[in-house]
Amino acid sequence: MSFSYLPFVAPGGQEGQPSAPAGTDVLAHDKLENAHAALRRAALSLEHDVEPVTDLTGPARALERALGAIYDAFDGRAEPLGAVRAALAETDNVAAQIEQAIGLDAGFAAVDELLRSARGWLEQAAARLALVPPAPPLDLPPILASRDRPRLHAVQRASLAPLIKVPEPPPAELVAKPPPPIPRPRTFEELKAAVEALKQQAPAPGALPAAAEVRPPAARPDEGAARPVPPGFAPEIGDAIDDLAFLRARARECFEEVAMVGMQRAPLLGDPFRGALILERRMLAAIDVIAAIGAPALEHVPRLVADAPVKDASVAFASAMVLGCFAGRDALAAAELALLRSGKDRAFIDALGAALKLVPHELLPLALRSLLRDPEPLVRAMAIDVLAYRGFATEDELVAAASDDEAPVAACALHHLGCTPGPRLPELIQRALAAPDPALREAAWTAMALSDHPHAPLALRGALEEADGADAAALLLALAGDDADARLLASRVAEAPRRGLIFAVGWAGAAAAVPLLIDLLEPDVDGDVKLAAAYALERITGAGMWEEVAVEDEEIFVADPPEPDVGEPRDLKLAQLVSDPNDLPEAPAPEMAEQPTVDAARWRAFWRERCQGWDMSARYRRGRPYTPDVVLDELDTGRVTPGERRLLQRELILRTGHFVRFDPHDFVVAQEEAIQAWRPIAARASGAPGRWTRPRRRVG
């Protein structure tokens, strides 16, 4: 999953959602969120950062109760002021036990500092809530089924308090009960009696334990016992389960459905994006089933994530997607806790962020702003990306993120800031251009192109000489440049053809580059270069000369290493074991894929017969003179991948000077609405077919 790079201002798009539910005190929520973040970091420190020099189960259970009380105050499941005071009491309980542990391990001092910070925020929240009139009891709306977009479900339940995992204390050592004391003897007779008493209490020498229960010997097979039935020929009836186990099993099935569909939503090359609608409805129906089951299913979802054997990206997506569709700070916090426990797993963090871009949770901005203060750069980058994607980020937040010392955070913010340039953007671009990180420099080039920076063409031409990022700069130059830039890219390909440069030439679309690309299809040219040239020709001409080819095995998967020969006979293959030797199955058919033909003769014939009337100084896309309308048609119905559709969205911004919120990660209905919003804008900018003209960037 990749960043979407959408700006924080979305003219005509979806309205931002409030950071707190209607009827609640926003200031109190902010203070509660700060306390929640401090207690959560303290819990993670107990799990990972300190040595268990003492019994930590008591502080862990108290922290769980404190977090549960905060969720009760957040979501109105209890009287807010009373819940905050209960959280204060539990925090003091934890602090008292942590202070005793500081003398054993200085690492507990950081936990103590977090507890003090949380207590301060809780006191401020209590003071604020004491001035606020009590809110009326919550009236939960009925649960309604989702269809094309997820709904926010409100379920009557208890707060989802997290389970803090700390080492359990070792069991107490079992010691035999000492015999009753014997009075001290005063005479020889008393001494003799004492010895006799000790002999009676002591076990007899060589005594064995009591004999086990005598069981009748098992019946011999020849004594009439039933023969065992081979597997598959007898019904396997498991033990009966109770209602709760049944509901949890159903919740697991729905959770796995969301995980599977979430990873399969992106269409492959050639598949229309609207085909994902059936998958999206299937995913939303699974979430609706969890909502219909209610509390037993929702409480089981965090356990499914915690019990996963590995940090699976699909599990991350499913947890955030499911929990983000249920009202309550505790539901979203359960997904955040899984994120913070994931360490630095990039795939896990990206998948969870992908789900947060889709969920309808009303407290999402509050949670993401809390994650902006996390010490892990990848978490901060995910938080600012989702905030900007959803239209919640302010310009100050994006500027602060673009000024971050960590490259992933700054790069993500720069991509978003480029779409809505402000007075501080040139300074941030200059800072990023001087950075050693290639991804940060690429983000600066993108921001320059999208913001119509006056030095963007010069910077991109200079970047073609760099070892890192030259292909990215070439692609940006193809999208944002003019006919001179298209000729420059073609000359670079003629000098030293490589895949990234050829890809950029296809996006530039110069008709004069077609003969050069056809020459790259000769038999003596490298296979990757030939395929890149075929795709570039298809993008320019729209010839439609697709053919099915067999994909080599190494392009699909990495083969298992061969087993060493230890002199033992090889195991037979499954087909040989279960099939008749005279009717063995045929070898599996090769994996097939469609790609443009790499036959140079066919392309030359097409060029002679179909393209003789082309203007060699013009720009073409899919066989038509280039206009933003053509780009929009390609975005709507073209045979392109999700990554290429993001490039088409960027191209529309560059060539129209306007912005409409669009990303192929959105639900299908949201994409269709964005395409319809682009229609009149693209039509107005399509007055010069085949030219590289572009308007000045207009914001707002």
VEXNUVEX-832693 format. One record per residue (C-alpha): x, y, z; residue in one letter. Coordinates in steps of 0.25 Angstrom, whole numbers, padded with zeros to 4 digits, always signed. Layout:
N
XYZA...
***
This chain:
700
+0000+0000+0000M+0006+0014-0004S+0003+0028+0001F-0008+0035-0006S-0002+0049-0006Y-0016+0056-0005L-0016+0071+0001P-0023+0075+0013F-0033+0084+0006V-0043+0078-0002A-0052+0088-0010P-0065+0082-0013G-0061+0069-0005G-0066+0063+0007Q-0067+0072+0020E-0058+0069+0031G-0064+0062+0043Q-0064+0068+0057P-0053+0063+0067S-0063+0060+0078A-0078+0055+0077P-0089+0066+0078A-0093+0070+0092G-0079+0067+0098T-0069+0076+0104D-0058+0077+0094V-0048+0083+0104L-0050+0072+0113A-0048+0062+0102H-0035+0067+0098D-0030+0066+0113K-0036+0052+0114L-0028+0049+0101E-0015+0054+0107N-0017+0045+0119A-0021+0033+0111H-0008+0035+0102A+0001+0036+0115A-0006+0024+0121L-0005+0016+0108R+0010+0019+0107R+0012+0015+0122A+0005+0001+0119A+0014-0001+0107L+0026+0002+0116S+0022-0008+0126L+0020-0018+0114E+0034-0016+0107H+0043-0006+0114D+0045-0010+0128V+0050-0023+0135E+0040-0031+0143P+0048-0029+0156V+0035-0029+0164T+0021-0034+0162D+0015-0025+0151L+0001-0032+0150T-0005-0022+0160G+0000-0009+0153P-0005-0016+0140A-0019-0019+0145R-0020-0005+0151A-0016+0002+0138L-0026-0007+0130E-0037-0001+0140R-0032+0013+0139A-0032+0012+0123L-0046+0006+0124G-0051+0017+0133A-0046+0028+0123I-0053+0021+0112Y-0066+0021+0120D-0064+0036+0122A-0061+0038+0107F-0073+0030+0102D-0083+0033+0113G-0085+0019+0118R-0083+0025+0132A-0085+0038+0138E-0073+0045+0133P-0068+0052+0145L-0069+0040+0154G-0062+0032+0143A-0050+0042+0143V-0049+0041+0158R-0049+0026+0157A-0038+0027+0147A-0030+0036+0156L-0031+0026+0168A-0026+0015+0159E-0015+0023+0154T-0011+0026+0168D-0011+0012+0171N-0002+0009+0160V+0007+0020+0164A+0009+0015+0178A+0013+0001+0173Q+0023+0007+0163I+0029+0016+0173E+0033+0004+0181Q+0039-0003+0169A+0048+0009+0165I+0058+0005+0176G+0059-0008+0169L+0060-0003+0154D+0063+0011+0150A+0055+0008+0137G+0042+0010+0145F+0045+0025+0147A+0040+0027+0132A+0027+0020+0135V+0025+0028+0148D+0027+0041+0140E+0016+0036+0130L+0007+0033+0142L+0009+0047+0147R+0006+0054+0134S-0007+0045+0133A-0011+0049+0147R-0009+0064+0143G-0018+0063+0131W-0028+0055+0138L-0029+0066+0149E-0031+0076+0138Q-0042+0068+0132A-0049+0066+0145A-0048+0081+0148A-0054+0084+0134R-0065+0073+0135L-0069+0079+0149A-0073+0092+0142L-0081+0085+0131V-0096+0081+0133P-0098+0066+0132P-0101+0061+0118A-0114+0054+0116P-0114+0038+0115P-0109+0033+0102L-0120+0029+0092D-0114+0019+0083L-0119+0019+0068P-0124+0006+0062P-0113-0002+0055I-0115+0000+0040L-0108-0008+0029A-0097-0002+0020S-0098-0003+0005R-0087+0005-0002D-0081+0012+0009R-0078+0008+0023P-0087+0012+0034R-0084+0016+0049L-0091+0006+0058H-0094+0009+0072A-0095-0004+0080V-0099-0005+0095Q-0087-0011+0102R-0077-0009+0113A-0064-0002+0109S-0053-0010+0103L-0042-0009+0113A-0028-0014+0108P-0021-0026+0113L-0007-0022+0117I+0002-0033+0116K+0012-0034+0127V+0020-0047+0132P+0011-0054+0142E+0018-0057+0156P+0024-0071+0157P+0016-0081+0165P+0019-0082+0180A+0028-0094+0183E+0021-0105+0190L+0027-0109+0203V+0022-0121+0211A+0015-0117+0224K+0024-0119+0236P+0020-0129+0246P+0014-0124+0259P+0025-0120+0269P+0029-0130+0280I+0031-0126+0294P+0046-0126+0298R+0048-0139+0306P+0053-0137+0320R+0056-0152+0324T+0060-0164+0316F+0046-0169+0316E+0041-0157+0309E+0052-0157+0299L+0049-0172+0296K+0034-0168+0294A+0038-0156+0285A+0046-0165+0276V+0035-0175+0275E+0026-0163+0271A+0035-0159+0260L+0036-0173+0255K+0021-0173+0253Q+0020-0160+0246Q+0032-0164+0236A+0028-0172+0224P+0033-0186+0224A+0046-0189+0216P+0043-0192+0202G+0028-0189+0203A+0022-0187+0189L+0010-0177+0186P-0004-0182+0187A-0007-0192+0175A-0014-0186+0164A-0029-0190+0160E-0029-0203+0154V-0035-0203+0140R-0039-0214+0132P-0030-0218+0121P-0033-0214+0107A-0040-0223+0098A-0032-0230+0087R-0035-0228+0073P-0039-0242+0071D-0049-0242+0083E-0060-0235+0075G-0056-0221+0076A-0060-0212+0064A-0049-0208+0054R-0045-0194+0053P-0052-0186+0042V-0042-0180+0032P-0043-0164+0032P-0053-0158+0023G-0063-0170+0024F-0069-0167+0038A-0076-0154+0042P-0067-0146+0051E-0077-0139+0061I-0069-0130+0070G-0073-0126+0084D-0085-0117+0086A-0081-0102+0088I-0088-0091+0096D-0095-0079+0090D-0083-0070+0093L-0074-0079+0086A-0083-0080+0074F-0084-0064+0073L-0069-0063+0075R-0067-0073+0064A-0076-0065+0055R-0069-0052+0058A-0056-0059+0054R-0061-0063+0041E-0066-0049+0038C-0053-0043+0043F-0045-0052+0033E-0055-0048+0022E-0051-0033+0024V-0036-0037+0024A-0038-0045+0011M-0046-0034+0004V-0038-0023+0009G-0025-0028+0002M-0033-0032-0011Q-0040-0018-0013R-0029-0013-0023A-0032-0017-0037P-0021-0023-0046L-0017-0018-0059L-0029-0019-0069G-0040-0020-0058D-0049-0009-0057P-0049-0002-0043F-0064-0003-0042R-0063-0018-0041G-0058-0016-0027A-0072-0012-0023L-0077-0026-0020I-0065-0028-0012L-0067-0015-0004E-0081-0019-0001R-0077-0033+0003R-0067-0026+0013M-0077-0017+0018L-0088-0028+0020A-0077-0035+0029A-0076-0023+0038I-0091-0022+0039D-0092-0036+0044V-0082-0033+0055I-0091-0021+0058A-0103-0030+0058A-0097-0040+0068I-0093-0028+0077G-0084-0028+0089A-0079-0043+0089P-0074-0041+0075A-0068-0027+0076L-0061-0031+0089E-0055-0043+0082H-0048-0035+0071V-0036-0029+0079P-0034-0044+0084R-0033-0048+0069L-0022-0038+0067V-0014-0041+0079A-0015-0056+0077D-0010-0055+0063A+0003-0063+0062P+0010-0052+0053V+0009-0037+0050K+0000-0039+0037D-0003-0027+0029A-0017-0033+0026S-0020-0034+0041V-0016-0020+0043A-0026-0015+0032F-0037-0023+0037A-0035-0019+0052S-0036-0004+0048A-0047-0006+0038M-0056-0013+0047V-0053-0005+0060L-0054+0008+0053G-0068+0005+0049C-0073+0005+0064F-0075+0017+0072A-0067+0019+0084G-0053+0023+0087R-0050+0010+0093D-0052+0003+0079A-0042+0012+0072L-0032+0011+0083A-0032-0005+0082A-0027-0003+0067A-0017+0007+0072E-0012-0002+0082L-0009-0013+0072A-0002-0002+0064L+0007+0002+0075L+0010-0012+0079R+0014-0015+0064S+0028-0009+0066G+0034-0003+0053K+0027-0013+0044D+0024-0004+0031R+0014-0013+0025A+0006-0014+0037F+0006+0001+0039I+0002+0004+0025D-0009-0006+0025A-0015+0000+0037L-0014+0014+0032G-0021+0009+0019A-0033+0005+0027A-0033+0018+0035L-0035+0025+0022K-0048+0018+0020L-0055+0017+0034V-0066+0026+0038P-0061+0028+0053H-0065+0041+0058E-0053+0042+0068L-0043+0039+0057L-0036+0053+0057P-0034+0053+0072L-0028+0039+0071A-0019+0043+0059L-0014+0056+0066R-0010+0048+0078S-0002+0038+0069L+0005+0050+0063L+0013+0051+0076R+0017+0037+0076D+0032+0035+0076P+0032+0025+0065E+0034+0032+0051P+0026+0022+0043L+0014+0024+0052V+0015+0039+0051R+0016+0038+0036A+0004+0029+0036M-0004+0039+0045A-0001+0051+0036I-0004+0044+0024D-0018+0039+0028V-0021+0053+0034L-0018+0060+0021A-0025+0049+0013Y-0038+0051+0021R-0037+0066+0020G-0035+0068+0035F-0020+0073+0035A-0018+0088+0037T-0007+0095+0030E+0001+0097+0043D+0000+0082+0045E+0005+0079+0031L+0016+0090+0032V+0021+0084+0046A+0021+0070+0040A+0029+0075+0027A+0039+0081+0037S+0040+0068+0044D+0055+0062+0046D+0050+0049+0041E+0050+0047+0026A+0037+0038+0025P+0029+0049+0032V+0034+0061+0025A+0033+0054+0011A+0018+0050+0014C+0015+0064+0018A+0022+0070+0006L+0014+0062-0004H+0001+0067+0002H+0006+0082+0004L+0009+0082-0011G-0005+0082-0015C-0009+0094-0007T+0003+0103-0007P+0005+0113+0004G+0015+0124+0008P+0024+0114+0016R+0025+0103+0005L+0037+0109-0003P+0045+0109+0010E+0041+0094+0013L+0045+0090-0001I+0058+0096-0001Q+0061+0089+0012R+0057+0076+0006A+0065+0078-0006L+0078+0079+0003A+0074+0066+0010A+0082+0053+0007P+0070+0044+0007D+0065+0041-0007P+0050+0039-0003A+0050+0053+0003L+0057+0059-0009R+0046+0052-0018E+0035+0058-0009A+0041+0072-0011A+0041+0070-0026W+0027+0066-0026T+0023+0078-0017A+0030+0087-0027M+0023+0081-0039A+0009+0081-0032L+0011+0095-0027S+0015+0101-0040D+0029+0105-0034H+0036+0114-0044P+0049+0106-0042H+0042+0092-0044A+0047+0089-0058P+0061+0093-0055L+0061+0085-0043A+0055+0073-0050L+0065+0074-0061R+0077+0074-0052G+0071+0062-0044A+0072+0054-0057L+0087+0053-0054E+0086+0048-0040E+0088+0033-0037A+0076+0032-0027D+0063+0037-0032G+0066+0040-0047A+0054+0031-0051D+0045+0038-0042A+0049+0052-0047A+0048+0047-0061A+0033+0043-0059L+0030+0057-0052L+0037+0064-0064L+0028+0056-0073A+0015+0060-0066L+0018+0074-0063A+0028+0078-0075G+0027+0083-0089D+0031+0078-0103D+0045+0082-0100A+0045+0073-0088D+0039+0062-0096A+0050+0063-0106R+0060+0063-0095L+0055+0050-0089L+0054+0043-0103A+0069+0047-0105S+0073+0041-0092R+0066+0028-0096V+0073+0028-0109A+0086+0029-0102E+0084+0019-0091A+0071+0012-0091P+0066+0008-0077R+0052+0004-0072R+0049+0016-0064G+0053+0026-0075L+0044+0018-0085I+0032+0019-0075F+0034+0034-0074A+0034+0035-0090V+0021+0028-0091G+0015+0038-0081W+0021+0049-0088A+0013+0045-0101G+0022+0051-0112A+0018+0046-0126A+0032+0047-0130A+0037+0037-0120A+0029+0026-0126V+0039+0021-0136P+0050+0021-0125L+0041+0013-0116L+0039+0003-0128I+0054+0002-0130D+0055-0003-0116L+0047-0015-0119L+0058-0022-0127E+0062-0036-0123P+0076-0032-0118D+0070-0022-0108V+0068-0026-0093D+0055-0032-0090G+0051-0022-0079D+0054-0011-0088V+0046-0017-0099K+0034-0019-0090L+0035-0005-0085A+0035+0001-0099A+0023-0008-0103A+0015-0002-0091Y+0020+0012-0095A+0015+0010-0109L+0002+0005-0104E+0000+0018-0095R+0003+0027-0107I-0004+0020-0118T-0015+0012-0112G-0013+0001-0122A-0019-0010-0113G-0009-0021-0118M-0010-0029-0106W-0006-0043-0105E-0005-0054-0095E+0008-0059-0091V+0013-0069-0081A+0019-0063-0068V+0032-0070-0063E+0031-0077-0050D+0042-0068-0044E+0033-0056-0047E+0021-0062-0038I+0028-0068-0026F+0042-0071-0021V+0044-0086-0022A+0047-0094-0009D+0062-0098-0007P+0065-0112-0011P+0065-0123+0000E+0079-0129+0002P+0081-0143-0003D+0083-0151+0010V+0082-0165+0003G+0068-0167+0006E+0057-0170-0004P+0050-0158-0009R+0035-0157-0005D+0025-0159-0017L+0017-0147-0021K+0003-0146-0017L-0002-0148-0031A+0006-0161-0032Q+0000-0166-0018L-0015-0163-0021V-0016-0165-0036S-0016-0178-0045D-0002-0180-0051P-0009-0181-0065N-0016-0168-0063D-0007-0158-0057L-0011-0143-0057P-0005-0134-0068E+0006-0124-0064A-0001-0111-0059P-0003-0100-0069A+0006-0088-0069P+0002-0075-0062E-0003-0066-0073M-0003-0051-0074A-0007-0040-0084E+0003-0030-0089Q+0005-0022-0101P+0012-0029-0112T+0027-0027-0114V+0027-0031-0128D+0034-0019-0135A+0028-0023-0149A+0014-0022-0144R+0017-0008-0138W+0023-0003-0151R+0011-0008-0159A+0002-0001-0149F+0010+0012-0150W+0010+0012-0165R-0005+0009-0167E-0012+0016-0155R-0003+0028-0151C+0001+0034-0164Q-0007+0046-0161G-0001+0049-0148W+0005+0063-0144D+0019+0059-0141M+0021+0071-0132S+0008+0068-0124A+0005+0060-0111R-0004+0048-0112Y-0010+0039-0101R-0017+0025-0105R-0017+0029-0120G-0024+0043-0117R-0018+0057-0117P-0015+0060-0102Y-0025+0067-0094T-0029+0067-0080P-0042+0060-0085D-0034+0049-0090V-0027+0047-0077V-0040+0047-0070L-0046+0036-0079D-0033+0028-0076E-0035+0030-0061L-0050+0025-0063D-0049+0014-0072T-0035+0012-0076G-0027-0001-0075R-0018+0004-0064V-0014+0000-0050T-0017+0007-0037P-0003+0013-0037G-0005+0019-0051E-0018+0024-0047R-0011+0032-0036R-0002+0038-0046L-0014+0041-0055L-0020+0049-0043Q-0007+0056-0042R-0007+0059-0057E-0021+0065-0056L-0016+0075-0045I-0004+0079-0053L-0012+0081-0066R-0024+0088-0061T-0019+0096-0049G-0031+0091-0041H-0033+0080-0030F-0043+0070-0028V-0041+0060-0017R-0039+0046-0023F-0031+0033-0020D-0033+0019-0025P-0033+0014-0010H-0046+0020-0008D-0059+0013-0009F-0065+0011-0023V-0076+0021-0021V-0067+0032-0016A-0058+0030-0028Q-0070+0031-0037E-0074+0044-0030E-0060+0050-0032A-0059+0046-0047I-0072+0053-0049Q-0067+0066-0042A-0055+0066-0051W-0063+0065-0063R-0066+0080-0065P-0052+0084-0060I-0045+0075-0070A-0055+0080-0082A-0051+0095-0079R-0036+0091-0080A-0037+0083-0093S-0037+0095-0103G-0023+0092-0109A-0023+0077-0113P-0009+0071-0114G-0001+0082-0107R+0007+0083-0095W+0000+0095-0090T-0003+0096-0075R-0010+0107-0067P-0004+0114-0055R-0007+0106-0042R-0020+0112-0036R-0023+0108-0021V-0037+0108-0015G
***
